[in-house]
Amino acid sequence: MSLESFESLELLQTLEGHDERVWCVAWSPDGSTLASCSADKTVRLWAPGPGAPPLAAAGAGAAAAVAPLVCSAVLEDSHTKTIRCAAWSNDGRHLATAGFDGLTAVWERQGGVWESVATLEGHESEVKCVAWSPNDGALATCGRDKSVWLWEHLPGNDFECLDVKPGHGGDVKAVAWHPGGELLASCSYDDSIKIWAPEPGGGGEWECAQTLAGPSGHSSTVWSVAFSPDGRQMASAGDDKTLRVWECRFGNSSDDGGGGGGGGGGSRRPSFRLAAAIGGYHSRSIFSCSWSADGRWLASGDGANCIRVFTRGDEAAAAAAGGGGADGGGCGWVQACAAEAAHESDVNSVAWHPSDATLLASGGDDGRVRLWRLRAAGGGGGGRAVMAED
Amino acid sequence: MGDPFESVLDLEEQHIEEGFEAGRRDGLAAGLQEGRELGLQKGFEIGLEVGHYAGCVRAWRALQRLDPSALPARAERGIAALEGLLAAYPLYDPQARAHAACRTRPQPLRAWPPDQSLQDALEALRARCKAVVATMGATAAFGLAEGASGAGGAAGGGQGRQPVGGSLAF
């Protein structure tokens, strides 16, 4: 545990409304709305009430006040079972939801009302995650049937199954696109992370370009993967109570990992490498991880009801804080702060706001959605508008 | 002149060796038989599944000949890919790669590594078929949702599965 807490997580708001556990929280790309999905088969959208200043208003300083969020919409009657994941398209016009009923629904806002405009059928069992490619040209889904599906997004809300990728040895928990576009990461119950890329030579087929497993990988289920906004790093959260940070390296097929990190995947082959294994902080499985908008903070939610925030301090800070965790493999990553008992049960999802770098949302088994502000040491920065709704 | 009772000292070891040899001979025979039965069973299952996909492709192509607009155009790429995978699947000589490897580097039977490529090829077939079926929007009709019986996918209608008759040559 860090000996000096430079920062703290302040609870801003608690959003009640879901009847059962909240599985996932996701911010719209413009930062105006928060979506949460739940075992109660609905998606709720949260936004400031009428007349209140919008979130991430232009000109708002760091750590500005956040107006109370209210439930602005409930999306229901589409999935017949738990909705496990919700993902906004990058242009903000669509919301995709993945359900335990094996379906993936795509919603569009039409005249102020959200309508389900497409249903993707194909998975044989529960769909665990859905993610839009950076240009919204493709959708990736994954599920308990151990496969990753790629769908092409065609004009007119049409979706075509592009490819079905077997390969994982168990339930695939999550998929995430590299910000550059031509690279997809998936993580699974089989303890591995797979990196998928288009097959060289065109043809529209994808292949598993790299599998991250073994000694440098997780030793149990990997629950979540997330790319940093600049695409140079990837974080993974594991059942083995470690967060692993990977360096996104690329190399030519003939050259083993010669290229440096970089934004686009392009046609270079991925050769990711473990940069840090953050252990010794979490006492239970880590279910979710998220990078802040400025890439400085890595948040995690775990099965011990905690939210922890990590940062890459310099060597001196790492030494002063007692090192990066028990196994010493933290490589400069230290825990900046934590909110123990952030929820009354497991924290299933954490998500940083897309532009406000210190605003964090979380959702948990207690059916609540919470908003947090990361405060710098001494409580400085911006106004202190605490609008807890309890 | 040797000790006439020397062999008595080795008696136990001798018996152990004889027993071991007898066990190895019997084990070899039993293992071969068991392996043959298992091989037949697994081979049938694989043939059944590959045959199912081949049958689907045949039916789709026949449907296309009768009515060119019967299938969505976007399914063409998937069906063509499926045909390629089926043609490449080594139904009649699954050990071809292993045999070739053995010729270059002879090793005893028990040291042969399991050939993962057969498993991968079958998985690729399975995945491609699922993708094509999803493209046609027929996932429910194919009974590919959980609970469907069979190796990798039930035959339509969920009735008793009949092996696809006739030649599988493409």
Interface residues (C-beta under 8 A of the other chain):
Chain A: G102 L120 E121 G122 E124 S125 D145 S147 W149 E160 C161 L162 D163 V164 K165 P166 G167 G204 E205
Chain B: R74 R77 G78 A81 E123 A124 R126 A127 R128 K130 A131 V133 A134 T135 G137 T139 A140 L144 A145 E146
